[in-house]
């Protein structure tokens, strides 16, 4: 085995972890793959004999690459994930997540959390993701953001406060989540406003992203306003075939018409009620999951 082959083999062992870091940083599966590939290119060009901790080195590189990508995204004022939903990771509920998805989605990184992460500054997001989600010490994070460890700690603290205030914590029991989703589906099929209100958190947020077909994402807040979409939910539930799905590790639904995937719904269930509903119907991004249903 050549040194290059040995290095490539070592890198592949770290790839799932690096994808998980990049996905949390970027909210885009394609961009996450790009960031991981850039880390490989930098490793291949480096003097790897000087690297004592390859996993730590690669995590730092991916963090730096993602930070640059976030800053570039904001500098160009590109469409942010506040204006479109993050990329979901979808699988059939009866099949479960494959091993790669399980690594990617450890700690149930739901779409609602990814949306909140997008509202952070790039430096806050990096400090929070690397420290709170992956346990990197602030001494290792500080050089990536060109700040002191104390400042990096403050960045993570600010991010943590915003996340706690805006991202509902999903109930851990997947079977319990599924019961609430089933109750939603029953109420939707009946167009039952009162039943919908009873299973919605008072501060529920509905985000619907149809891509260019609907000019990006629409947001509705509050139980009464979301339940006011009962007629829309009823049309969806009666015109499409609904399939139990896992969306970012949480209970969700995949909706098909004549075998064609038309939308994916993610539900964040907190304290037994629906705290967030995220609906992706952008055909371009649904194409990656079309064969799963």
Buried (B, 14 or more C-beta within 10 A) or exposed (E): EEEEEEBBEBBEEBBBBBBBBBBBBBBBBEBBBBBBBBBBEBBEEEEBEEBEEBEBBBBBBBBBBBBEBBEEBEEEEEEEBBEBBBBBBBBBBEEEBEEEBEBBBBEBBBBBBBBBBBBBBBBBBBBBBBBBBBEBEBEBBBEBBEBEBEBBBBBBBBBBEBBEEBBBBBBEEBEEBBBBBBBBBBBBBBBBBEBBBEBBBEEBBBBBBBBEEEEBBEEBEBBEEBBBBBEEBBEBBEEBEBBBBBBBBBBBBBBBEEEEBBBBBBBBBBEEBBBBBBBBBBBEBBEBBBEBB
